[in-house]
Amino acid sequence: MDTKHLPENIVDDRGTLACRDAGLPATRRQLAHVEPEHLRALDRISIEGLEVFANHGVFPEENALGQKFVVSVTFYTDTRRAGETDDLSASIHYGEAAHAIDEFMREHTFKLIEAAAEGVADMLLGRYPSAYGVRVKLEKPWAPVGLPLSSVSVEIERTRA
């Protein structure tokens, strides 16, 4: 499929950005950007507790042997058209997204779960253009800290920039 690229700036015959006269943002980047506080008003699609066996960690043993990670993701999107049409193509396919997360986590190696969470968020925003933002929680239940605990985790929220 061909990807069409629109110009960032559209200049009218007066040399000004045409969309400024309409009170709209000047560039596509501004149109796509969502402030984090606006995410609360959007619909959500969630994947909770996806277990992935992958090789992330600071210690060489973690990278060599691997361990369990638990990933939870919330997509901030608009589900109205999907709800009205009952058409999966109008939504985010959470089954495909779960497999994409699993594949990403297994194919990449990060020292920090913070970096792994950033990578997952970036991949999801790139793959699902209808997502205005994502929240990624990455848990590491077998973290080698030498004390009893149920899990360590990092949770991030990212919007389109």
DSSP file (Angstrom, degrees, kcal/mol; ACC not computed):
  #  RESIDUE AA STRUCTURE BP1 BP2  ACC     N-H-->O    O-->H-N    N-H-->O    O-->H-N    TCO  KAPPA ALPHA  PHI   PSI    X-CA   Y-CA   Z-CA
    1    1 A M              0   0    0      0, 0.0     2,-0.2     0, 0.0     0, 0.0   0.000 360.0 360.0 360.0 133.1    0.0    0.0    0.0
    2    2 A D        -     0   0    0      1,-0.0     2,-0.5     2,-0.0     0, 0.0  -0.519 360.0-138.3 -74.4 138.1    1.4    3.4   -0.9
    3    3 A T        -     0   0    0     -2,-0.2     2,-0.5     2,-0.0    -1,-0.0  -0.867  14.0-148.3 -97.3 127.3    1.9    5.9    1.9
    4    4 A K        -     0   0    0     -2,-0.5     2,-0.5     2,-0.0    -2,-0.0  -0.817   6.9-155.3 -97.5 133.5    0.8    9.4    1.1
    5    5 A H        -     0   0    0     -2,-0.5     3,-0.0     0, 0.0    -2,-0.0  -0.934   4.3-155.2-110.9 124.2    2.7   12.2    2.7
    6    6 A L        -     0   0    0     -2,-0.5    22,-0.1     1,-0.1     2,-0.1  -0.689  31.1 -98.6 -93.0 150.6    1.0   15.5    3.2
    7    7 A P        -     0   0    0      0, 0.0    21,-0.1     0, 0.0    -1,-0.1  -0.400  22.4-135.7 -66.6 144.4    3.0   18.7    3.5
    8    8 A E  S    S+     0   0    0      1,-0.2     2,-0.4    19,-0.1    20,-0.4   0.885  90.8  35.2 -65.9 -38.8    3.6   19.9    7.1
    9    9 A N        -     0   0    0     18,-0.1     2,-0.5    19,-0.1    -1,-0.2  -0.956  66.5-160.8-123.2 134.6    2.8   23.5    6.1
   10   10 A I        -     0   0    0     -2,-0.4     8,-1.9    16,-0.4     2,-0.5  -0.966  13.0-161.7-114.1 122.0    0.3   24.8    3.6
   11   11 A V  B     -A   17   0A   0     -2,-0.5     6,-0.2     6,-0.2     2,-0.1  -0.882   3.6-152.9-108.4 130.5    0.9   28.3    2.4
   12   12 A D    >   -     0   0    0      4,-2.9     3,-2.1    -2,-0.5    -1,-0.0  -0.231  42.9 -81.3 -89.3-173.8   -1.8   30.4    0.8
   13   13 A D  T 3  S+     0   0    0      1,-0.3    -1,-0.1     2,-0.1    -2,-0.0   0.636 129.3  56.8 -67.0 -13.2   -1.4   33.2   -1.7
   14   14 A R  T 3  S-     0   0    0      2,-0.2    -1,-0.3     0, 0.0     3,-0.1   0.443 117.8-110.8 -93.9  -0.9   -0.6   35.7    1.1
   15   15 A G  S <  S+     0   0    0     -3,-2.1     2,-0.3     1,-0.3    -2,-0.1   0.640  80.6 115.8  83.1  14.2    2.2   33.6    2.4
   16   16 A T  S    S-     0   0    0      1,-0.0    -4,-2.9     2,-0.0     2,-0.4  -0.762  79.4 -86.4-112.5 162.3    0.5   32.5    5.6
   17   17 A L  B >>  -A   11   0A   0     -2,-0.3     3,-1.1    -6,-0.2     4,-0.7  -0.518  34.3-144.7 -68.2 124.2   -0.6   29.1    6.7
   18   18 A A  G >4 S+     0   0    0     -8,-1.9     3,-0.7    -2,-0.4     4,-0.5   0.849  95.5  55.6 -61.5 -36.2   -4.0   28.5    5.3
   19   19 A C  G 34>S+     0   0    0     -9,-0.3     5,-1.9     1,-0.2     3,-0.4   0.678  91.8  71.6 -76.1 -14.5   -5.3   26.6    8.3
   20   20 A R  G X45S+     0   0    0     -3,-1.1     3,-1.7     1,-0.2    -1,-0.2   0.870  90.6  60.3 -65.6 -35.2   -4.4   29.4   10.7
   21   21 A D  T <<5S+     0   0    0     -3,-0.7    -1,-0.2    -4,-0.7    -2,-0.2   0.807 103.4  51.2 -62.7 -28.5   -7.4   31.5    9.3
   22   22 A A  T 3 5S-     0   0    0     -4,-0.5    -1,-0.3    -3,-0.4    -2,-0.2   0.447 119.3-111.8 -87.0   0.2   -9.7   28.7   10.4
   23   23 A G  T < 5S+     0   0    0     -3,-1.7    -3,-0.2     1,-0.3    -2,-0.1   0.646  75.0 133.1  79.4  14.3   -8.3   28.7   13.9
   24   24 A L      < -     0   0    0     -5,-1.9    -1,-0.3     1,-0.1    -2,-0.1  -0.546  66.5 -83.2 -94.2 161.8   -6.8   25.3   13.4
   25   25 A P        -     0   0    0      0, 0.0    -1,-0.1     0, 0.0    -3,-0.1  -0.231  37.1-125.2 -59.7 156.1   -3.3   24.2   14.3
   26   26 A A  S    S+     0   0    0     -3,-0.1   -16,-0.4    -6,-0.1     2,-0.3   0.772  82.8  35.0 -78.9 -27.7   -0.7   25.0   11.7
   27   27 A T  S  > S-     0   0    0    -18,-0.1     4,-1.8     1,-0.1   -18,-0.1  -0.837  77.9-114.8-129.1 163.0    0.8   21.5   11.1
   28   28 A R  H  > S+     0   0    0    -20,-0.4     4,-2.4    -2,-0.3     5,-0.2   0.864 115.9  60.0 -61.2 -36.1   -0.2   17.9   11.0
   29   29 A R  H  > S+     0   0    0      1,-0.2     4,-1.3     2,-0.2    -1,-0.2   0.908 105.9  47.1 -59.3 -41.0    1.9   17.3   14.1
   30   30 A Q  H  4 S+     0   0    0      1,-0.2    -1,-0.2     2,-0.2    -2,-0.2   0.876 110.8  52.3 -68.4 -35.9   -0.1   19.8   16.0
   31   31 A L  H  < S+     0   0    0     -4,-1.8    -2,-0.2     1,-0.2    -1,-0.2   0.883 113.1  44.2 -64.9 -37.6   -3.3   18.2   14.7
   32   32 A A  H  < S+     0   0    0     -4,-2.4   128,-0.3    -5,-0.1    -1,-0.2   0.686  91.6 102.5 -82.1 -18.8   -2.2   14.8   15.9
   33   33 A H     <  -     0   0    0     -4,-1.3     2,-0.4    -5,-0.2   128,-0.2  -0.446  50.8-169.4 -72.8 135.0   -0.9   15.9   19.3
   34   34 A V        -     0   0    0    126,-0.8     5,-0.1    98,-0.2    -2,-0.0  -0.992  21.7-127.0-124.5 128.4   -3.1   15.2   22.2
   35   35 A E    >>  -     0   0    0     -2,-0.4     3,-1.9     1,-0.1     4,-0.6  -0.519  25.0-120.4 -70.8 140.3   -2.5   16.6   25.7
   36   36 A P  G >4 S+     0   0    0      0, 0.0     3,-1.2     0, 0.0     4,-0.4   0.833 111.4  58.8 -52.5 -36.7   -2.3   13.9   28.3
   37   37 A E  G >4 S+     0   0    0      1,-0.3     3,-0.5     2,-0.2     4,-0.2   0.747  99.1  59.6 -68.4 -20.5   -5.2   15.5   30.3
   38   38 A H  G X4 S+     0   0    0     -3,-1.9     3,-1.2     1,-0.2     4,-0.3   0.644  85.6  78.2 -79.9 -14.3   -7.5   15.1   27.3
   39   39 A L  G X< S+     0   0    0     -3,-1.2     3,-1.8    -4,-0.6    -1,-0.2   0.829  80.2  68.9 -62.5 -30.6   -6.9   11.3   27.2
   40   40 A R  G <  S+     0   0    0     -3,-0.5    -1,-0.2    -4,-0.4    -2,-0.1   0.761  95.2  55.1 -61.3 -24.9   -9.4   10.9   30.1
   41   41 A A  G <  S+     0   0    0     -3,-1.2    -1,-0.3    -4,-0.2    -2,-0.2   0.567  95.3  87.5 -85.2  -8.3  -12.3   11.9   27.8
   42   42 A L  S <  S-     0   0    0     -3,-1.8    36,-0.2    -4,-0.3     2,-0.1  -0.430  84.3-102.0 -89.4 163.8  -11.5    9.2   25.2
   43   43 A D  E     -B   77   0B   0     34,-1.9    34,-2.3    -2,-0.1     2,-0.4  -0.362  37.9-138.4 -74.6 163.6  -12.7    5.6   25.0
   44   44 A R  E     -B   76   0B   0     32,-0.2     2,-0.4    -2,-0.1    32,-0.2  -0.978  18.3-168.1-132.2 140.8  -10.3    2.9   26.2
   45   45 A I  E     -B   75   0B   0     30,-1.9    30,-3.4    -2,-0.4     2,-0.4  -0.999  25.0-164.3-121.1 126.2   -9.4   -0.6   24.9
   46   46 A S  E     -B   74   0B   0     -2,-0.4     2,-0.5    28,-0.2    28,-0.2  -0.880  24.5-166.6-121.7 145.5   -7.4   -2.5   27.5
   47   47 A I  E     -B   73   0B   0     26,-3.0    26,-2.7    -2,-0.4     2,-0.5  -0.997  24.6-164.7-120.1 119.5   -5.2   -5.6   27.5
   48   48 A E  E     -     0   0B   0     -2,-0.5    24,-0.2    24,-0.2    23,-0.1  -0.916  56.9  -4.9-115.8 130.4   -4.6   -6.7   31.1
   49   49 A G  E     +     0   0B   0     -2,-0.5     2,-0.5     1,-0.2    23,-0.2   0.813  67.4 178.7  69.3  35.2   -2.0   -9.1   32.4
   50   50 A L  E     -B   71   0B   0     21,-2.8    21,-3.0    -3,-0.2     2,-0.5  -0.601  21.3-142.8 -70.6 117.9   -0.4  -10.4   29.2
   51   51 A E  E     +B   70   0B   0     -2,-0.5     2,-0.4    19,-0.2    19,-0.2  -0.736  23.9 177.2 -89.3 127.0    2.4  -12.8   30.2
   52   52 A V  E     -B   69   0B   0     17,-2.9    17,-2.8    -2,-0.5     2,-0.7  -0.992  24.0-145.8-130.3 133.5    5.5  -12.7   28.1
   53   53 A F  E     +B   68   0B   0     -2,-0.4     2,-0.3    15,-0.2    15,-0.2  -0.904  42.7 146.7 -99.3 117.0    8.7  -14.7   28.5
   54   54 A A  E     -B   67   0B   0     13,-2.4    13,-2.5    -2,-0.7     2,-0.7  -0.859  52.8-106.7-146.6 175.3   11.6  -12.4   27.4
   55   55 A N        +     0   0    0     50,-0.4     2,-0.4    53,-0.4    55,-0.2  -0.741  57.6 134.4-115.1  80.9   15.2  -11.5   28.0
   56   56 A H        +     0   0    0     -2,-0.7     2,-0.2     6,-0.2    55,-0.2  -0.975  23.5  94.9-127.4 142.2   15.4   -8.1   29.7
   57   57 A G        -     0   0    0     53,-2.1    55,-0.2    -2,-0.4     6,-0.1  -0.764  69.0-103.4 155.3 162.9   17.5   -7.1   32.7
   58   58 A V  S    S+     0   0    0     -2,-0.2    -1,-0.1    53,-0.2    54,-0.1   0.823  96.9  76.4 -76.7 -34.4   20.7   -5.5   33.9
   59   59 A F  S >> S-     0   0    0     52,-0.1     4,-1.3     1,-0.1     3,-0.9  -0.586  82.5-129.2 -85.2 141.2   22.3   -8.8   34.9
   60   60 A P  H 3> S+     0   0    0      0, 0.0     4,-2.2     0, 0.0     5,-0.2   0.837 107.9  60.0 -55.6 -34.9   23.8  -11.1   32.2
   61   61 A E  H 3>>S+     0   0    0      1,-0.2     4,-3.2     2,-0.2     5,-0.6   0.870 101.1  54.2 -62.7 -36.2   21.8  -14.1   33.6
   62   62 A E  H <>5S+     0   0    0     -3,-0.9     4,-1.4     1,-0.2    -1,-0.2   0.888 111.4  44.7 -65.1 -38.0   18.5  -12.3   33.0
   63   63 A N  H  <5S+     0   0    0     -4,-1.3    -2,-0.2     2,-0.2    -1,-0.2   0.836 119.2  42.3 -74.7 -32.3   19.5  -11.7   29.3
   64   64 A A  H  <5S+     0   0    0     -4,-2.2    -2,-0.2    -5,-0.2    -3,-0.2   0.920 127.0  27.7 -80.2 -45.4   20.7  -15.3   28.9
   65   65 A L  H  <5S-     0   0    0     -4,-3.2    -3,-0.2    -5,-0.2    -2,-0.2   0.807  95.0-150.9 -89.8 -32.0   18.0  -17.2   30.8
   66   66 A G     << -     0   0    0     -4,-1.4     2,-0.3    -5,-0.6   -11,-0.2  -0.049   8.5-147.7  80.4 170.5   15.0  -14.9   30.4
   67   67 A Q  E     -B   54   0B   0    -13,-2.5   -13,-2.4    -4,-0.1     2,-0.3  -0.966  25.5 -73.3-164.8 174.0   12.1  -14.5   32.7
   68   68 A K  E     -B   53   0B   0     -2,-0.3    74,-0.6   -15,-0.2     2,-0.3  -0.595  39.1-175.7 -83.2 138.5    8.4  -13.7   32.9
   69   69 A F  E     -B   52   0B   0    -17,-2.8   -17,-2.9    -2,-0.3     2,-0.5  -0.959  15.0-146.6-125.8 148.0    7.0  -10.2   32.3
   70   70 A V  E     -BC  51 139B   0     69,-2.0    69,-3.1    -2,-0.3     2,-0.5  -0.975  16.6-166.5-119.5 122.0    3.4   -9.1   32.7
   71   71 A V  E     -BC  50 138B   0    -21,-3.0   -21,-2.8    -2,-0.5     2,-0.4  -0.912   9.4-177.5-114.8 131.0    2.3   -6.3   30.3
   72   72 A S  E     - C   0 137B   0     65,-2.6    65,-3.1    -2,-0.5     2,-0.4  -0.994   9.9-174.6-124.3 135.4   -0.9   -4.3   30.6
   73   73 A V  E     -BC  47 136B   0    -26,-2.7   -26,-3.0    -2,-0.4     2,-0.5  -0.983  14.0-164.7-133.3 139.2   -1.8   -1.8   27.9
   74   74 A T  E     -BC  46 135B   0     61,-2.4    61,-2.3    -2,-0.4     2,-0.5  -0.992  11.0-155.2-121.5 123.9   -4.6    0.8   27.6
   75   75 A F  E     -BC  45 134B   0    -30,-3.4   -30,-1.9    -2,-0.5     2,-0.6  -0.841   7.7-147.5 -93.3 132.0   -5.3    2.3   24.2
   76   76 A Y  E     +BC  44 133B   0     57,-2.8    56,-2.8    -2,-0.5    57,-1.1  -0.909  46.2 128.0 -98.0 118.1   -6.9    5.8   24.2
   77   77 A T  E     -B   43   0B   0    -34,-2.3   -34,-1.9    -2,-0.6     2,-0.6  -0.812  63.3 -91.5-153.2-175.5   -9.1    5.9   21.1
   78   78 A D        +     0   0    0     52,-0.4     4,-0.2    -2,-0.2     3,-0.2  -0.964  33.2 175.6-115.1 113.3  -12.6    6.6   19.8
   79   79 A T     >  +     0   0    0     -2,-0.6     4,-2.7     1,-0.2     5,-0.2   0.357  50.2 103.9 -98.1   5.3  -14.7    3.4   19.6
   80   80 A R  H  > S+     0   0    0      1,-0.2     4,-2.5     2,-0.2     5,-0.2   0.922  81.2  46.1 -56.7 -50.1  -17.9    5.1   18.5
   81   81 A R  H  > S+     0   0    0      1,-0.2     4,-2.3    -3,-0.2     6,-0.3   0.903 114.1  49.1 -62.5 -40.5  -17.7    4.0   14.8
   82   82 A A  H  >>S+     0   0    0      8,-0.5     4,-2.1    -4,-0.2     5,-0.5   0.906 112.9  48.1 -63.9 -40.7  -16.8    0.4   15.8
   83   83 A G  H  <5S+     0   0    0     -4,-2.7    -2,-0.2     1,-0.2    -1,-0.2   0.866 115.4  44.1 -67.3 -36.3  -19.7    0.3   18.2
   84   84 A E  H  <5S+     0   0    0     -4,-2.5    -2,-0.2    -5,-0.2    -1,-0.2   0.829 124.9  32.0 -78.1 -32.0  -22.2    1.7   15.7
   85   85 A T  H  <5S-     0   0    0     -4,-2.3    -2,-0.2    -5,-0.2    -3,-0.2   0.611  91.1-135.8-101.4 -14.4  -21.1   -0.5   12.8
   86   86 A D  T  <5 +     0   0    0     -4,-2.1     2,-0.5    -5,-0.3    -3,-0.2   0.866  57.3 144.1  57.9  37.0  -20.0   -3.6   14.6
   87   87 A D    > < -     0   0    0     -5,-0.5     3,-1.7    -6,-0.3    -1,-0.2  -0.939  46.8-155.7-115.1 117.2  -16.9   -3.6   12.3
   88   88 A L  G >  S+     0   0    0     -2,-0.5     3,-2.0     1,-0.3    -1,-0.1   0.812  92.6  66.2 -60.8 -32.1  -13.6   -4.7   13.7
   89   89 A S  G 3  S+     0   0    0      1,-0.3    -1,-0.3     3,-0.1    -7,-0.1   0.668  94.4  60.6 -66.7 -13.4  -11.7   -2.7   11.1
   90   90 A A  G <  S+     0   0    0     -3,-1.7    -8,-0.5    -9,-0.1    -1,-0.3   0.310 109.5  46.0 -92.3   8.0  -13.1    0.5   12.8
   91   91 A S  S <  S-     0   0    0     -3,-2.0     2,-0.6    -9,-0.1    39,-0.1  -0.661  97.2 -83.5-133.0-173.1  -11.3   -0.4   16.0
   92   92 A I        -     0   0    0     -2,-0.2     2,-1.1    38,-0.1     3,-0.1  -0.910  40.5-131.1 -99.2 121.1   -8.0   -1.6   17.4
   93   93 A H     >  -     0   0    0     -2,-0.6     4,-2.4     1,-0.2     5,-0.2  -0.601  19.9-167.0 -74.9 100.6   -7.8   -5.4   17.2
   94   94 A Y  H  > S+     0   0    0     -2,-1.1     4,-2.2     1,-0.2    -1,-0.2   0.773  83.8  57.5 -67.0 -25.3   -6.7   -6.3   20.7
   95   95 A G  H  > S+     0   0    0      2,-0.2     4,-1.9     1,-0.2    -1,-0.2   0.937 110.1  43.2 -67.1 -46.6   -5.7   -9.9   19.7
   96   96 A E  H  > S+     0   0    0      1,-0.2     4,-2.3     2,-0.2    -2,-0.2   0.897 113.4  53.0 -63.9 -39.8   -3.3   -8.6   17.1
   97   97 A A  H  X S+     0   0    0     -4,-2.4     4,-2.4     2,-0.2    -2,-0.2   0.907 106.7  52.0 -63.2 -41.4   -2.0   -6.0   19.5
   98   98 A A  H  X S+     0   0    0     -4,-2.2     4,-2.3     1,-0.2    -1,-0.2   0.912 111.4  46.8 -61.3 -42.7   -1.4   -8.6   22.2
   99   99 A H  H  X S+     0   0    0     -4,-1.9     4,-2.7     2,-0.2    -1,-0.2   0.877 110.4  53.1 -67.3 -36.7    0.6  -10.7   19.7
  100  100 A A  H  X S+     0   0    0     -4,-2.3     4,-2.5     2,-0.2    -2,-0.2   0.895 110.0  48.2 -64.6 -39.6    2.5   -7.6   18.6
  101  101 A I  H  X S+     0   0    0     -4,-2.4     4,-2.7     2,-0.2     5,-0.2   0.937 112.3  48.6 -64.6 -47.2    3.5   -6.8   22.2
  102  102 A D  H  X S+     0   0    0     -4,-2.3     4,-2.0     1,-0.2    -2,-0.2   0.931 113.6  46.7 -58.0 -47.6    4.6  -10.4   22.7
  103  103 A E  H  X S+     0   0    0     -4,-2.7     4,-2.3     2,-0.2    -1,-0.2   0.918 112.8  49.4 -62.1 -45.2    6.7  -10.4   19.6
  104  104 A F  H  X S+     0   0    0     -4,-2.5     4,-1.3     1,-0.2    -2,-0.2   0.928 111.6  48.4 -61.0 -46.2    8.2   -7.0   20.4
  105  105 A M  H  < S+     0   0    0     -4,-2.7   -50,-0.4     1,-0.2    -1,-0.2   0.863 115.4  44.4 -64.6 -36.5    9.2   -8.1   23.9
  106  106 A R  H  < S+     0   0    0     -4,-2.0    -1,-0.2    -5,-0.2    -2,-0.2   0.828 113.8  48.9 -77.2 -32.0   10.7  -11.3   22.7
  107  107 A E  H  < S+     0   0    0     -4,-2.3     2,-0.3    -5,-0.2    -2,-0.2   0.627 108.4  57.5 -86.3 -13.4   12.6   -9.8   19.8
  108  108 A H     <  -     0   0    0     -4,-1.3     2,-0.4    -5,-0.2   -53,-0.4  -0.832  66.1-151.3-116.5 155.4   14.2   -6.9   21.7
  109  109 A T        +     0   0    0     -2,-0.3     2,-0.3   -55,-0.1   -53,-0.2  -0.993  16.7 176.7-128.5 126.2   16.5   -6.9   24.7
  110  110 A F        -     0   0    0     -2,-0.4   -53,-2.1   -55,-0.2     3,-0.0  -0.937  29.3-146.1-125.1 148.6   16.6   -4.0   27.2
  111  111 A K  S    S+     0   0    0     -2,-0.3     2,-0.3   -55,-0.2   -53,-0.2   0.897  88.3  45.5 -74.5 -42.7   18.5   -3.6   30.4
  112  112 A L  S  > S-     0   0    0    -55,-0.2     4,-1.8     1,-0.1     3,-0.2  -0.795  71.3-139.9-108.7 143.4   15.7   -1.5   32.1
  113  113 A I  H  > S+     0   0    0     -2,-0.3     4,-2.5     1,-0.2     5,-0.2   0.770 106.2  64.6 -69.0 -22.6   12.0   -2.2   32.1
  114  114 A E  H  > S+     0   0    0      2,-0.2     4,-2.0     1,-0.2    -1,-0.2   0.917 104.2  44.8 -60.9 -42.9   11.6    1.6   31.7
  115  115 A A  H  > S+     0   0    0     -3,-0.2     4,-2.3     2,-0.2    -2,-0.2   0.879 111.8  52.2 -69.8 -38.2   13.3    1.2   28.2
  116  116 A A  H  X S+     0   0    0     -4,-1.8     4,-2.4     2,-0.2    -2,-0.2   0.913 109.7  49.3 -63.6 -42.1   11.1   -1.8   27.4
  117  117 A A  H  X S+     0   0    0     -4,-2.5     4,-2.6     2,-0.2    -2,-0.2   0.908 110.4  50.5 -63.9 -42.1    8.0    0.1   28.3
  118  118 A E  H  X S+     0   0    0     -4,-2.0     4,-2.6     1,-0.2    -1,-0.2   0.918 110.8  50.1 -60.2 -43.2    9.0    3.0   26.1
  119  119 A G  H  X S+     0   0    0     -4,-2.3     4,-2.5     2,-0.2    -2,-0.2   0.910 110.9  48.0 -62.8 -43.1    9.7    0.6   23.2
  120  120 A V  H  X S+     0   0    0     -4,-2.4     4,-2.6     2,-0.2     5,-0.2   0.935 112.8  48.5 -62.7 -46.6    6.3   -1.0   23.6
  121  121 A A  H  X S+     0   0    0     -4,-2.6     4,-2.4     1,-0.2     5,-0.2   0.924 113.0  47.4 -60.2 -45.3    4.5    2.4   23.7
  122  122 A D  H  X S+     0   0    0     -4,-2.6     4,-2.0     1,-0.2    -1,-0.2   0.914 112.3  49.6 -63.2 -43.8    6.4    3.7   20.7
  123  123 A M  H  X S+     0   0    0     -4,-2.5     4,-2.0    -5,-0.2    -2,-0.2   0.922 112.3  47.7 -61.4 -44.7    5.7    0.5   18.7
  124  124 A L  H  X S+     0   0    0     -4,-2.6     4,-2.3     1,-0.2    -2,-0.2   0.903 111.1  49.4 -66.6 -41.7    2.0    0.6   19.5
  125  125 A L  H  < S+     0   0    0     -4,-2.4    -1,-0.2     1,-0.2    -2,-0.2   0.860 113.9  47.9 -65.4 -33.6    1.6    4.2   18.6
  126  126 A G  H  < S+     0   0    0     -4,-2.0    -2,-0.2    -5,-0.2    -1,-0.2   0.850 116.4  42.4 -71.9 -34.7    3.4    3.6   15.3
  127  127 A R  H  < S+     0   0    0     -4,-2.0    -2,-0.2     1,-0.2    -1,-0.2   0.777 115.1  47.8 -84.0 -29.0    1.3    0.5   14.5
  128  128 A Y    ><  +     0   0    0     -4,-2.3     3,-2.0    -5,-0.2    -1,-0.2  -0.797  58.5 179.1-120.7  88.9   -2.2    1.8   15.5
  129  129 A P  T 3  S+     0   0    0      0, 0.0    -1,-0.1     0, 0.0    -4,-0.1   0.699  79.5  65.2 -64.5 -18.9   -2.8    5.3   14.1
  130  130 A S  T 3  S+     0   0    0    -39,-0.1     2,-0.6     2,-0.0   -52,-0.4   0.549  81.6  94.8 -81.4  -4.9   -6.3    5.4   15.7
  131  131 A A    <   -     0   0    0     -3,-2.0   -54,-0.2    -7,-0.2     3,-0.1  -0.777  54.9-170.0 -86.9 121.2   -4.7    5.4   19.1
  132  132 A Y  S    S-     0   0    0    -56,-2.8    28,-1.7    -2,-0.6     2,-0.3   0.745  72.7 -16.5 -78.4 -24.6   -4.3    8.9   20.5
  133  133 A G  E     -CD  76 159B   0    -57,-1.1   -57,-2.8    26,-0.2     2,-0.3  -0.976  61.2-140.4-167.9 168.1   -2.2    7.6   23.3
  134  134 A V  E     -CD  75 158B   0     24,-2.7    24,-2.9    -2,-0.3     2,-0.5  -0.986   4.3-150.6-139.5 150.3   -1.3    4.5   25.3
  135  135 A R  E     -CD  74 157B   0    -61,-2.3   -61,-2.4    -2,-0.3     2,-0.5  -0.993  19.6-168.6-116.8 128.1   -0.7    3.6   28.8
  136  136 A V  E     -CD  73 156B   0     20,-2.6    20,-2.7    -2,-0.5     2,-0.5  -0.974   8.8-172.5-121.8 125.0    1.8    0.7   29.3
  137  137 A K  E     -CD  72 155B   0    -65,-3.1   -65,-2.6    -2,-0.5     2,-0.5  -0.980   6.8-170.7-114.7 124.2    2.4   -1.1   32.6
  138  138 A L  E     -CD  71 154B   0     16,-2.9    16,-1.8    -2,-0.5     2,-0.3  -0.962   4.1-168.0-120.0 116.9    5.3   -3.5   32.6
  139  139 A E  E     -CD  70 153B   0    -69,-3.1   -69,-2.0    -2,-0.5    14,-0.2  -0.795  14.1-162.5-107.0 147.3    5.7   -5.8   35.6
  140  140 A K  E >   + D   0 152B   0     12,-3.3     3,-1.3    -2,-0.3    12,-0.9  -0.804  12.1 175.8-127.3  86.6    8.7   -8.0   36.4
  141  141 A P  T 3  S+     0   0    0      0, 0.0     8,-0.2     0, 0.0    -1,-0.1   0.740  79.4  49.0 -69.3 -22.7    7.5  -10.5   39.0
  142  142 A W  T 3  S+     0   0    0    -74,-0.6     9,-0.1    10,-0.1   -73,-0.0   0.005  76.9 157.7-104.4  28.5   10.8  -12.4   39.2
  143  143 A A    <   -     0   0    0     -3,-1.3     2,-2.0     1,-0.1     3,-0.3  -0.294  47.4-123.9 -56.7 131.2   12.9   -9.4   39.6
  144  144 A P        +     0   0    0      0, 0.0    -1,-0.1     0, 0.0    -2,-0.1  -0.498  65.0 130.5 -81.5  76.8   16.2  -10.4   41.3
  145  145 A V        -     0   0    0     -2,-2.0    -2,-0.1     2,-0.3    -3,-0.0   0.521  68.3-123.9-105.6  -7.4   16.2   -8.1   44.3
  146  146 A G  S    S+     0   0    0     -3,-0.3    -3,-0.0     1,-0.2     0, 0.0   0.609  81.0  88.6  77.7  11.0   16.9  -10.8   47.0
  147  147 A L  S    S-     0   0    0      2,-0.0    -2,-0.3     0, 0.0     2,-0.3  -0.967  87.6 -93.5-136.1 152.8   13.8  -10.0   49.0
  148  148 A P        +     0   0    0      0, 0.0     2,-0.3     0, 0.0     0, 0.0  -0.504  59.4 144.7 -69.0 129.6   10.3  -11.4   48.9
  149  149 A L        -     0   0    0     -2,-0.3     3,-0.1    -8,-0.2    -4,-0.0  -0.974  51.0-132.0-155.8 159.7    8.0   -9.3   46.7
  150  150 A S  S    S-     0   0    0      1,-0.3     2,-0.3    -2,-0.3    -1,-0.1   0.839  79.2 -36.1 -86.1 -33.1    5.1   -9.9   44.3
  151  151 A S        -     0   0    0     -9,-0.1     2,-0.3     2,-0.0    -1,-0.3  -0.948  41.6-135.2-176.1 157.2    6.4   -7.7   41.5
  152  152 A V  E     +D  140   0B   0    -12,-0.9   -12,-3.3    -2,-0.3     2,-0.3  -0.920  36.2 173.9-115.8 153.3    8.2   -4.6   40.5
  153  153 A S  E     -D  139   0B   0     -2,-0.3     2,-0.4   -14,-0.2   -14,-0.2  -0.981  28.9-149.0-154.3 163.7    6.8   -2.4   37.7
  154  154 A V  E     -D  138   0B   0    -16,-1.8   -16,-2.9    -2,-0.3     2,-0.4  -0.989  14.9-164.8-132.5 142.7    6.9    0.7   35.7
  155  155 A E  E     +D  137   0B   0     -2,-0.4     2,-0.3   -18,-0.2   -18,-0.2  -0.995  11.3 175.7-132.4 128.0    3.9    2.4   34.2
  156  156 A I  E     -D  136   0B   0    -20,-2.7   -20,-2.6    -2,-0.4     2,-0.4  -0.896  18.5-153.2-128.6 157.5    4.0    5.1   31.5
  157  157 A E  E     -D  135   0B   0     -2,-0.3     2,-0.4   -22,-0.2   -22,-0.2  -0.997  18.2-179.0-131.1 127.3    1.5    7.1   29.5
  158  158 A R  E     -D  134   0B   0    -24,-2.9   -24,-2.7    -2,-0.4     2,-0.3  -0.968   7.3-167.7-130.0 143.3    2.5    8.4   26.0
  159  159 A T  E     -D  133   0B   0     -2,-0.4   -26,-0.2   -26,-0.2     2,-0.2  -0.757  42.9 -77.2-118.5 169.6    0.6   10.4   23.5
  160  160 A R              0   0    0    -28,-1.7  -126,-0.8  -128,-0.3    -1,-0.0  -0.478 360.0 360.0 -66.1 134.5    1.3   11.2   19.9
  161  161 A A              0   0    0     -2,-0.2  -128,-0.2  -128,-0.2    -1,-0.1   0.430 360.0 360.0 -95.6 360.0    4.0   13.9   19.6
